[in-house]
Amino acid sequence: MTAIVAFVMQNWRVFAILGLVAALVGWHYTDRAIAVHNAVTKAVAERDDVWKKSEQDAIAKARAEAAAKDAEQAKAFAALKDDYEKEKDRADKADSARLAAVRAGARLRIPAGCSSAANVSSPAAAAAGSNDSPAAQFLGEADSAFLVGEAARADEVVRQLTLCQATLTRERK
C-alpha cells in the first residue's frame, strides 16, 4: 500500500489533470444531454401545438359546415311550411265557398250508378245497374254539408302527410 501511496504522491499532478479532464468531459456530456433533452422537449411541444391547432381547425370547419347545412335545411323547411300554409289558406277558402254554396241551396248529386234499387225503373234495370228515372237524386243540406266537411278534413290530412313526406325527403338529403 505504501508503494501505491508513493506512486500517487509522485504523479499527483497527472492524476489531478486526469481528474480535471474527466470532470470537464462529464460536464460537457451532461450539458449536451440537457441540450438534447431540451431540444426534444421543444420539438414535441411544437408538434403537439401543430396537432392541436390542426384539430381545432378541423373542428371549427366541421362546425361551420354543420351550421351552414342546418341553416340551409331551416330555410328549406321554412319554404315547405310557407308552401303548406299557402295551400292550406287556398284550400280553406275553397272549402268555405263549397260549404257556403251548400248552405245557399246547392246539393250534392248522387251519381246514377250509385242510386238505390227503389229509384230504378225495373228489376231488370236494377240488376243491370242502370237508372232510367227522369228525376236526379240529390242529398239533403245536412248530408251535403257533412260530406263537404269530411272531404275538406281528408284534404287537410293529405296536405299534412304531403308536408311530412317532403320534410323527411328533404331531411334525408
TIRO-2110 file (N, C-alpha, C; in Angstrom, 1 decimal):
// TIRO-2110
0.8, -1.2, 0.0, N, 1, A
0.0, 0.0, 0.0, CA, 1, A
0.9, 1.3, 0.0, C, 1, A
2.0, 1.2, 0.6, N, 2, A
2.9, 2.3, 0.7, CA, 2, A
3.4, 2.6, -0.7, C, 2, A
3.6, 1.5, -1.5, N, 3, A
4.1, 1.8, -2.9, CA, 3, A
3.0, 2.5, -3.7, C, 3, A
1.8, 2.2, -3.4, N, 4, A
0.7, 2.9, -4.2, CA, 4, A
0.6, 4.4, -3.8, C, 4, A
0.7, 4.6, -2.5, N, 5, A
0.7, 6.0, -2.0, CA, 5, A
1.9, 6.7, -2.5, C, 5, A
3.0, 6.1, -2.6, N, 6, A
4.2, 6.8, -3.1, CA, 6, A
4.1, 7.1, -4.5, C, 6, A
3.5, 6.2, -5.3, N, 7, A
3.2, 6.4, -6.7, CA, 7, A
2.3, 7.5, -7.0, C, 7, A
1.2, 7.6, -6.2, N, 8, A
0.2, 8.6, -6.3, CA, 8, A
0.9, 10.0, -6.0, C, 8, A
1.7, 10.0, -4.9, N, 9, A
2.3, 11.3, -4.4, CA, 9, A
3.3, 11.8, -5.5, C, 9, A
3.9, 10.8, -6.2, N, 10, A
4.9, 11.2, -7.2, CA, 10, A
4.2, 11.7, -8.4, C, 10, A
3.0, 11.2, -8.8, N, 11, A
2.3, 11.5, -10.0, CA, 11, A
1.0, 12.3, -9.7, C, 11, A
0.9, 13.0, -8.7, N, 12, A
-0.3, 13.7, -8.3, CA, 12, A
-0.8, 14.7, -9.3, C, 12, A
0.1, 15.3, -10.0, N, 13, A
-0.2, 16.3, -11.0, CA, 13, A
-0.9, 15.6, -12.2, C, 13, A
-0.4, 14.5, -12.6, N, 14, A
-1.0, 13.7, -13.7, CA, 14, A
-2.5, 13.3, -13.3, C, 14, A
-2.6, 12.8, -12.0, N, 15, A
-3.9, 12.4, -11.6, CA, 15, A
-4.8, 13.6, -11.4, C, 15, A
-4.3, 14.7, -11.0, N, 16, A
-5.2, 15.9, -10.9, CA, 16, A
-5.6, 16.4, -12.3, C, 16, A
-4.7, 16.3, -13.3, N, 17, A
-5.1, 16.7, -14.7, CA, 17, A
-6.1, 15.7, -15.2, C, 17, A
-5.9, 14.4, -15.0, N, 18, A
-6.8, 13.4, -15.5, CA, 18, A
-8.2, 13.6, -14.8, C, 18, A
-8.2, 13.9, -13.5, N, 19, A
-9.5, 14.2, -12.8, CA, 19, A
-10.2, 15.4, -13.4, C, 19, A
-9.4, 16.4, -13.7, N, 20, A
-10.0, 17.6, -14.2, CA, 20, A
-10.5, 17.4, -15.6, C, 20, A
-9.8, 16.6, -16.4, N, 21, A
-10.2, 16.3, -17.8, CA, 21, A
-11.5, 15.5, -17.7, C, 21, A
-11.6, 14.5, -16.8, N, 22, A
-12.8, 13.7, -16.6, CA, 22, A
-14.0, 14.5, -16.2, C, 22, A
-13.7, 15.5, -15.3, N, 23, A
-14.8, 16.4, -14.9, CA, 23, A
-15.3, 17.2, -16.0, C, 23, A
-14.4, 17.8, -16.8, N, 24, A
-14.8, 18.6, -17.9, CA, 24, A
-15.5, 17.8, -19.0, C, 24, A
-15.0, 16.6, -19.3, N, 25, A
-15.7, 15.7, -20.2, CA, 25, A
-17.1, 15.4, -19.7, C, 25, A
-17.3, 15.0, -18.5, N, 26, A
-18.6, 14.7, -17.9, CA, 26, A
-19.5, 15.9, -17.9, C, 26, A
-18.9, 17.1, -17.6, N, 27, A
-19.8, 18.3, -17.6, CA, 27, A
-20.2, 18.6, -19.1, C, 27, A
-19.3, 18.4, -20.0, N, 28, A
-19.6, 18.7, -21.4, CA, 28, A
-20.7, 17.7, -21.9, C, 28, A
-20.6, 16.4, -21.6, N, 29, A
-21.6, 15.5, -22.0, CA, 29, A
-23.0, 15.7, -21.2, C, 29, A
-22.9, 16.1, -20.0, N, 30, A
-24.1, 16.4, -19.3, CA, 30, A
-24.8, 17.6, -19.9, C, 30, A
-24.0, 18.6, -20.2, N, 31, A
-24.6, 19.8, -20.9, CA, 31, A
-25.2, 19.5, -22.2, C, 31, A
-24.5, 18.6, -23.0, N, 32, A
-25.1, 18.1, -24.3, CA, 32, A
-26.4, 17.4, -24.1, C, 32, A
-26.4, 16.5, -23.1, N, 33, A
-27.6, 15.7, -22.8, CA, 33, A
-28.8, 16.6, -22.4, C, 33, A
-28.5, 17.6, -21.6, N, 34, A
-29.5, 18.6, -21.2, CA, 34, A
-30.0, 19.4, -22.5, C, 34, A
-29.1, 19.8, -23.3, N, 35, A
-29.4, 20.5, -24.6, CA, 35, A
-30.3, 19.6, -25.5, C, 35, A
-29.9, 18.3, -25.6, N, 36, A
-30.7, 17.4, -26.5, CA, 36, A
-32.0, 17.2, -25.9, C, 36, A
-32.1, 17.0, -24.5, N, 37, A
-33.4, 16.8, -23.9, CA, 37, A
-34.3, 18.1, -24.1, C, 37, A
-33.7, 19.3, -23.9, N, 38, A
-34.5, 20.5, -24.1, CA, 38, A
-34.9, 20.6, -25.6, C, 38, A
-34.1, 20.2, -26.5, N, 39, A
-34.5, 20.3, -28.0, CA, 39, A
-35.6, 19.4, -28.3, C, 39, A
-35.5, 18.1, -27.7, N, 40, A
-36.5, 17.1, -28.0, CA, 40, A
-37.8, 17.6, -27.3, C, 40, A
-37.8, 18.1, -26.1, N, 41, A
-39.0, 18.6, -25.4, CA, 41, A
-39.6, 19.7, -26.2, C, 41, A
-38.8, 20.6, -26.7, N, 42, A
-39.3, 21.7, -27.5, CA, 42, A
-40.0, 21.2, -28.8, C, 42, A
-39.3, 20.3, -29.5, N, 43, A
-39.9, 19.8, -30.8, CA, 43, A
-41.2, 19.0, -30.5, C, 43, A
-41.3, 18.3, -29.4, N, 44, A
-42.5, 17.6, -29.1, CA, 44, A
-43.6, 18.6, -28.8, C, 44, A
-43.3, 19.6, -28.1, N, 45, A
-44.3, 20.7, -27.7, CA, 45, A
-44.8, 21.4, -29.0, C, 45, A
-43.8, 21.7, -29.9, N, 46, A
-44.2, 22.3, -31.2, CA, 46, A
-45.1, 21.4, -32.0, C, 46, A
-44.8, 20.1, -32.1, N, 47, A
-45.6, 19.1, -32.8, CA, 47, A
-47.0, 19.0, -32.2, C, 47, A
-47.0, 19.0, -30.9, N, 48, A
-48.3, 18.9, -30.2, CA, 48, A
-49.2, 20.2, -30.4, C, 48, A
-48.5, 21.3, -30.5, N, 49, A
-49.2, 22.6, -30.8, CA, 49, A
-49.8, 22.6, -32.2, C, 49, A
-49.0, 22.0, -33.1, N, 50, A
-49.4, 22.0, -34.5, CA, 50, A
-50.6, 21.0, -34.6, C, 50, A
-50.5, 19.9, -34.0, N, 51, A
-51.7, 18.9, -34.0, CA, 51, A
-52.9, 19.5, -33.3, C, 51, A
-52.7, 20.2, -32.2, N, 52, A
-53.8, 20.8, -31.5, CA, 52, A
-54.5, 21.8, -32.4, C, 52, A
-53.7, 22.7, -33.1, N, 53, A
-54.2, 23.7, -34.0, CA, 53, A
-54.9, 23.0, -35.1, C, 53, A
-54.3, 22.0, -35.7, N, 54, A
-55.0, 21.3, -36.8, CA, 54, A
-56.3, 20.7, -36.4, C, 54, A
-56.4, 20.1, -35.2, N, 55, A
-57.6, 19.5, -34.7, CA, 55, A
-58.7, 20.6, -34.5, C, 55, A
-58.2, 21.8, -33.9, N, 56, A
-59.1, 22.9, -33.7, CA, 56, A
-59.7, 23.4, -35.0, C, 56, A
-58.8, 23.5, -36.0, N, 57, A
-59.2, 24.0, -37.3, CA, 57, A
-60.2, 23.0, -37.9, C, 57, A
-60.0, 21.7, -37.8, N, 58, A
-60.9, 20.7, -38.3, CA, 58, A
-62.3, 20.8, -37.6, C, 58, A
-62.2, 20.9, -36.3, N, 59, A
-63.5, 21.0, -35.5, CA, 59, A
-64.2, 22.3, -35.9, C, 59, A
-63.5, 23.4, -36.1, N, 60, A
-64.2, 24.7, -36.5, CA, 60, A
-64.8, 24.5, -37.9, C, 60, A
-64.0, 23.9, -38.8, N, 61, A
-64.6, 23.7, -40.1, CA, 61, A
-65.8, 22.8, -40.1, C, 61, A
-65.8, 21.7, -39.3, N, 62, A
-66.9, 20.8, -39.2, CA, 62, A
-68.1, 21.5, -38.6, C, 62, A
-67.9, 22.4, -37.6, N, 63, A
-69.0, 23.1, -37.0, CA, 63, A
-69.6, 24.1, -38.0, C, 63, A
-68.7, 24.8, -38.8, N, 64, A
-69.2, 25.8, -39.8, CA, 64, A
-70.0, 25.1, -40.8, C, 64, A
-69.5, 23.9, -41.3, N, 65, A
-70.3, 23.1, -42.3, CA, 65, A
-71.6, 22.7, -41.8, C, 65, A
-71.6, 22.2, -40.5, N, 66, A
-72.9, 21.8, -39.9, CA, 66, A
-73.8, 23.0, -39.7, C, 66, A
-73.3, 24.1, -39.3, N, 67, A
-74.2, 25.3, -39.2, CA, 67, A
-74.7, 25.7, -40.5, C, 67, A
-73.9, 25.7, -41.6, N, 68, A
-74.4, 26.0, -42.9, CA, 68, A
-75.5, 25.0, -43.4, C, 68, A
-75.2, 23.8, -43.1, N, 69, A
-76.2, 22.8, -43.5, CA, 69, A
-77.5, 22.9, -42.7, C, 69, A
-77.4, 23.2, -41.4, N, 70, A
-78.6, 23.5, -40.6, CA, 70, A
-79.4, 24.7, -41.1, C, 70, A
-78.6, 25.8, -41.5, N, 71, A
-79.3, 27.0, -42.0, CA, 71, A
-80.0, 26.7, -43.3, C, 71, A
-79.3, 25.9, -44.2, N, 72, A
-79.9, 25.5, -45.4, CA, 72, A
-81.2, 24.7, -45.2, C, 72, A
-81.1, 23.8, -44.3, N, 73, A
-82.3, 22.9, -44.0, CA, 73, A
-83.4, 23.8, -43.4, C, 73, A
-83.0, 24.7, -42.5, N, 74, A
-84.1, 25.5, -41.9, CA, 74, A
-84.7, 26.4, -43.0, C, 74, A
-84.0, 26.9, -43.9, N, 75, A
-84.5, 27.7, -45.0, CA, 75, A
-85.5, 26.8, -45.9, C, 75, A
-85.0, 25.6, -46.2, N, 76, A
-85.8, 24.7, -47.0, CA, 76, A
-87.1, 24.3, -46.2, C, 76, A
-87.0, 24.0, -44.9, N, 77, A
-88.2, 23.7, -44.1, CA, 77, A
-89.1, 24.9, -44.0, C, 77, A
-88.6, 26.1, -43.9, N, 78, A
-89.4, 27.3, -43.9, CA, 78, A
-90.2, 27.4, -45.2, C, 78, A
-89.5, 27.1, -46.3, N, 79, A
-90.1, 27.2, -47.6, CA, 79, A
-91.3, 26.2, -47.7, C, 79, A
-91.0, 25.0, -47.2, N, 80, A
-92.0, 23.9, -47.2, CA, 80, A
-93.2, 24.4, -46.4, C, 80, A
-92.9, 24.9, -45.2, N, 81, A
-94.0, 25.4, -44.4, CA, 81, A
-94.8, 26.5, -45.0, C, 81, A
-94.1, 27.4, -45.7, N, 82, A
-94.8, 28.5, -46.4, CA, 82, A
-95.7, 28.0, -47.5, C, 82, A
-95.2, 27.0, -48.2, N, 83, A
-96.0, 26.4, -49.3, CA, 83, A
-97.2, 25.7, -48.7, C, 83, A
-97.0, 25.0, -47.6, N, 84, A
-98.1, 24.3, -46.9, CA, 84, A
-99.2, 25.4, -46.5, C, 84, A
-98.7, 26.4, -45.8, N, 85, A
-99.6, 27.5, -45.3, CA, 85, A
-100.4, 28.1, -46.5, C, 85, A
-99.7, 28.4, -47.6, N, 86, A
-100.4, 29.0, -48.8, CA, 86, A
-101.5, 28.0, -49.3, C, 86, A
-101.1, 26.8, -49.5, N, 87, A
-102.0, 25.8, -50.0, CA, 87, A
-103.2, 25.6, -49.0, C, 87, A
-102.9, 25.6, -47.7, N, 88, A
-104.0, 25.5, -46.7, CA, 88, A
-104.9, 26.6, -46.8, C, 88, A
-104.4, 27.8, -46.9, N, 89, A
-105.3, 29.0, -47.0, CA, 89, A
-106.1, 28.9, -48.3, C, 89, A
-105.5, 28.6, -49.4, N, 90, A
-106.3, 28.4, -50.6, CA, 90, A
-107.4, 27.4, -50.5, C, 90, A
-107.0, 26.2, -49.9, N, 91, A
-108.0, 25.1, -49.7, CA, 91, A
-109.1, 25.5, -48.7, C, 91, A
-108.7, 26.3, -47.7, N, 92, A
-109.7, 26.7, -46.7, CA, 92, A
-110.7, 27.6, -47.3, C, 92, A
-110.3, 28.5, -48.2, N, 93, A
-111.2, 29.4, -48.9, CA, 93, A
-112.1, 28.6, -49.8, C, 93, A
-111.5, 27.6, -50.6, N, 94, A
-112.3, 26.8, -51.5, CA, 94, A
-113.3, 26.0, -50.7, C, 94, A
-112.9, 25.4, -49.5, N, 95, A
-113.8, 24.6, -48.7, CA, 95, A
-115.0, 25.5, -48.1, C, 95, A
-114.6, 26.7, -47.7, N, 96, A
-115.6, 27.6, -47.2, CA, 96, A
-116.6, 28.0, -48.3, C, 96, A
-116.1, 28.2, -49.5, N, 97, A
-117.0, 28.5, -50.6, CA, 97, A
-117.9, 27.4, -50.9, C, 97, A
-117.4, 26.1, -50.9, N, 98, A
-118.3, 24.9, -51.1, CA, 98, A
-119.3, 24.8, -50.0, C, 98, A
-118.9, 25.0, -48.8, N, 99, A
-119.9, 24.9, -47.7, CA, 99, A
-120.9, 26.0, -47.8, C, 99, A
-120.5, 27.2, -48.1, N, 100, A
-121.5, 28.3, -48.3, CA, 100, A
-122.5, 28.0, -49.4, C, 100, A
-122.0, 27.4, -50.5, N, 101, A
-122.8, 27.0, -51.6, CA, 101, A
-123.9, 26.0, -51.2, C, 101, A
-123.4, 25.0, -50.4, N, 102, A
-124.4, 24.0, -49.9, CA, 102, A
-125.4, 24.7, -49.0, C, 102, A
-125.0, 25.6, -48.1, N, 103, A
-126.0, 26.3, -47.2, CA, 103, A
-126.9, 27.2, -48.0, C, 103, A
-126.4, 27.6, -49.2, N, 104, A
-127.3, 28.5, -50.0, CA, 104, A
-128.2, 27.7, -50.9, C, 104, A
-128.1, 26.4, -50.9, N, 105, A
-129.1, 25.6, -51.6, CA, 105, A
-128.5, 24.6, -52.6, C, 105, A
-127.2, 24.7, -52.8, N, 106, A
-126.6, 23.7, -53.7, CA, 106, A
-126.5, 22.4, -53.0, C, 106, A
-126.8, 21.3, -53.7, N, 107, A
-126.8, 20.0, -53.2, CA, 107, A
-125.8, 19.1, -53.9, C, 107, A
-125.4, 18.0, -53.3, N, 108, A
-124.6, 17.1, -53.9, CA, 108, A
-125.5, 16.1, -54.6, C, 108, A
-125.2, 15.8, -55.9, N, 109, A
-126.0, 14.9, -56.7, CA, 109, A
-125.4, 13.5, -56.5, C, 109, A
-126.3, 12.5, -56.4, N, 110, A
-126.0, 11.1, -56.3, CA, 110, A
-125.8, 10.6, -57.7, C, 110, A
-124.6, 10.1, -58.1, N, 111, A
-124.4, 9.5, -59.4, CA, 111, A
-125.4, 8.4, -59.7, C, 111, A
-125.8, 8.3, -61.0, N, 112, A
-126.8, 7.3, -61.4, CA, 112, A
-126.5, 5.9, -61.0, C, 112, A
-125.2, 5.5, -61.1, N, 113, A
-124.8, 4.2, -60.8, CA, 113, A
-124.9, 3.9, -59.3, C, 113, A
-125.0, 4.9, -58.5, N, 114, A
-125.0, 4.7, -57.0, CA, 114, A
-126.4, 4.8, -56.4, C, 114, A
-127.4, 5.0, -57.2, N, 115, A
-128.7, 5.2, -56.7, CA, 115, A
-129.3, 3.9, -56.1, C, 115, A
-130.3, 4.0, -55.3, N, 116, A
-130.8, 2.8, -54.7, CA, 116, A
-131.8, 2.1, -55.7, C, 116, A
-132.1, 0.8, -55.4, N, 117, A
-132.9, 0.0, -56.3, CA, 117, A
-134.3, 0.5, -56.3, C, 117, A
-134.8, 1.2, -55.3, N, 118, A
-136.1, 1.8, -55.3, CA, 118, A
-136.3, 2.8, -56.4, C, 118, A
-135.3, 3.5, -56.8, N, 119, A
-135.4, 4.5, -57.8, CA, 119, A
-135.1, 4.0, -59.2, C, 119, A
-134.9, 2.7, -59.3, N, 120, A
-134.6, 2.2, -60.7, CA, 120, A
-136.0, 1.8, -61.2, C, 120, A
-136.1, 2.0, -62.6, N, 121, A
-137.5, 1.8, -63.2, CA, 121, A
-137.9, 0.4, -63.2, C, 121, A
-137.0, -0.6, -63.4, N, 122, A
-137.5, -2.0, -63.4, CA, 122, A
-136.5, -2.9, -62.7, C, 122, A
-136.9, -4.1, -62.3, N, 123, A
-136.0, -5.0, -61.7, CA, 123, A
-134.8, -5.4, -62.6, C, 123, A
-135.1, -5.6, -63.9, N, 124, A
-134.0, -6.0, -64.8, CA, 124, A
-133.0, -4.8, -64.9, C, 124, A
-133.5, -3.6, -64.9, N, 125, A
-132.6, -2.4, -64.9, CA, 125, A
-131.8, -2.3, -63.6, C, 125, A
-132.5, -2.7, -62.5, N, 126, A
-131.8, -2.7, -61.2, CA, 126, A
-130.6, -3.7, -61.2, C, 126, A
-130.9, -4.9, -61.8, N, 127, A
-129.8, -5.9, -61.9, CA, 127, A
-128.7, -5.4, -62.8, C, 127, A
-129.0, -4.7, -63.8, N, 128, A
-128.0, -4.2, -64.7, CA, 128, A
-127.3, -3.0, -64.2, C, 128, A
-127.9, -2.3, -63.2, N, 129, A
-127.3, -1.2, -62.6, CA, 129, A
-127.5, 0.1, -63.4, C, 129, A
-128.5, 0.1, -64.2, N, 130, A
-128.8, 1.4, -64.9, CA, 130, A
-129.9, 2.1, -64.2, C, 130, A
-130.1, 3.4, -64.5, N, 131, A
-131.1, 4.2, -63.9, CA, 131, A
-131.8, 5.0, -65.0, C, 131, A
-133.0, 4.6, -65.2, N, 132, A
-133.7, 5.4, -66.3, CA, 132, A
-134.7, 6.4, -65.7, C, 132, A
-134.6, 6.6, -64.4, N, 133, A
-135.6, 7.6, -63.8, CA, 133, A
-135.2, 9.0, -64.2, C, 133, A
-136.3, 9.7, -64.5, N, 134, A
-136.1, 11.1, -65.1, CA, 134, A
-135.6, 12.0, -64.0, C, 134, A
-135.9, 11.8, -62.8, N, 135, A
-135.6, 12.8, -61.7, CA, 135, A
-134.2, 12.5, -61.2, C, 135, A
-133.3, 13.5, -61.1, N, 136, A
-132.0, 13.4, -60.5, CA, 136, A
-132.1, 13.3, -59.0, C, 136, A
-131.2, 12.6, -58.4, N, 137, A
-131.3, 12.5, -56.9, CA, 137, A
-130.2, 13.4, -56.3, C, 137, A
-130.5, 14.1, -55.2, N, 138, A
-129.6, 15.0, -54.5, CA, 138, A
-129.7, 14.7, -53.0, C, 138, A
-128.5, 14.9, -52.4, N, 139, A
-128.5, 14.7, -50.9, CA, 139, A
-129.1, 16.0, -50.3, C, 139, A
-129.6, 15.8, -49.0, N, 140, A
-130.1, 17.0, -48.3, CA, 140, A
-129.0, 17.9, -47.9, C, 140, A
-129.4, 19.1, -47.3, N, 141, A
-128.4, 20.1, -46.9, CA, 141, A
-127.5, 19.5, -45.8, C, 141, A
-128.0, 18.9, -44.8, N, 142, A
-127.1, 18.4, -43.7, CA, 142, A
-126.2, 17.3, -44.2, C, 142, A
-126.6, 16.4, -45.1, N, 143, A
-125.8, 15.4, -45.6, CA, 143, A
-124.7, 16.0, -46.5, C, 143, A
-125.1, 16.9, -47.4, N, 144, A
-124.2, 17.6, -48.3, CA, 144, A
-123.1, 18.4, -47.5, C, 144, A
-123.6, 19.1, -46.5, N, 145, A
-122.6, 19.8, -45.6, CA, 145, A
-121.6, 18.9, -44.9, C, 145, A
-122.2, 17.8, -44.4, N, 146, A
-121.3, 16.8, -43.7, CA, 146, A
-120.3, 16.2, -44.7, C, 146, A
-120.7, 15.9, -45.9, N, 147, A
-119.7, 15.3, -46.8, CA, 147, A
-118.7, 16.3, -47.3, C, 147, A
-119.1, 17.6, -47.5, N, 148, A
-118.2, 18.6, -47.9, CA, 148, A
-117.2, 18.8, -46.8, C, 148, A
-117.6, 18.8, -45.5, N, 149, A
-116.7, 19.0, -44.4, CA, 149, A
-115.7, 17.8, -44.3, C, 149, A
-116.2, 16.6, -44.5, N, 150, A
-115.4, 15.4, -44.4, CA, 150, A
-114.3, 15.4, -45.5, C, 150, A
-114.8, 15.9, -46.7, N, 151, A
-113.8, 16.0, -47.8, CA, 151, A
-112.7, 17.0, -47.5, C, 151, A
-113.1, 18.1, -46.9, N, 152, A
-112.2, 19.2, -46.5, CA, 152, A
-111.2, 18.6, -45.5, C, 152, A
-111.7, 17.9, -44.5, N, 153, A
-110.9, 17.3, -43.5, CA, 153, A
-109.9, 16.3, -44.1, C, 153, A
-110.4, 15.5, -45.0, N, 154, A
-109.5, 14.5, -45.7, CA, 154, A
-108.4, 15.2, -46.5, C, 154, A
-108.8, 16.3, -47.2, N, 155, A
-107.8, 17.0, -48.0, CA, 155, A
-106.7, 17.6, -47.0, C, 155, A
-107.1, 18.1, -45.8, N, 156, A
-106.2, 18.6, -44.9, CA, 156, A
-105.2, 17.5, -44.4, C, 156, A
-105.7, 16.3, -44.2, N, 157, A
-104.8, 15.2, -43.8, CA, 157, A
-103.8, 14.9, -44.9, C, 157, A
-104.3, 14.9, -46.1, N, 158, A
-103.4, 14.7, -47.3, CA, 158, A
-102.3, 15.8, -47.4, C, 158, A
-102.7, 17.0, -47.1, N, 159, A
-101.7, 18.1, -47.1, CA, 159, A
-100.7, 18.0, -46.0, C, 159, A
-101.2, 17.6, -44.8, N, 160, A
-100.2, 17.3, -43.7, CA, 160, A
-99.3, 16.2, -44.0, C, 160, A
-99.8, 15.1, -44.6, N, 161, A
-98.9, 14.0, -44.9, CA, 161, A
-98.0, 14.3, -46.0, C, 161, A
-98.4, 15.1, -47.0, N, 162, A
-97.5, 15.6, -48.0, CA, 162, A
-96.4, 16.4, -47.4, C, 162, A
-96.7, 17.3, -46.5, N, 163, A
-95.7, 18.1, -45.8, CA, 163, A
-94.7, 17.2, -45.1, C, 163, A
-95.2, 16.2, -44.4, N, 164, A
-94.4, 15.3, -43.6, CA, 164, A
-93.4, 14.6, -44.6, C, 164, A
-94.0, 14.1, -45.7, N, 165, A
-93.2, 13.4, -46.7, CA, 165, A
-92.1, 14.3, -47.3, C, 165, A
-92.5, 15.5, -47.6, N, 166, A
-91.5, 16.4, -48.1, CA, 166, A
-90.4, 16.8, -47.1, C, 166, A
-90.8, 16.9, -45.8, N, 167, A
-89.9, 17.2, -44.8, CA, 167, A
-88.9, 16.0, -44.6, C, 167, A
-89.4, 14.8, -44.6, N, 168, A
-88.5, 13.7, -44.4, CA, 168, A
-87.6, 13.5, -45.6, C, 168, A
-88.1, 13.8, -46.8, N, 169, A
-87.3, 13.7, -48.0, CA, 169, A
-86.2, 14.7, -48.0, C, 169, A
-86.5, 15.9, -47.6, N, 170, A
-85.5, 17.0, -47.5, CA, 170, A
-84.5, 16.7, -46.5, C, 170, A
-84.9, 16.2, -45.3, N, 171, A
-84.0, 15.9, -44.2, CA, 171, A
-83.0, 14.8, -44.6, C, 171, A
-83.4, 13.9, -45.4, N, 172, A
-82.5, 12.8, -45.8, CA, 172, A
-81.5, 13.2, -46.8, C, 172, A
-81.6, 14.3, -47.4, N, 173, A
-80.6, 14.8, -48.4, CA, 173, A
-79.3, 15.1, -47.8, C, 173, A
END
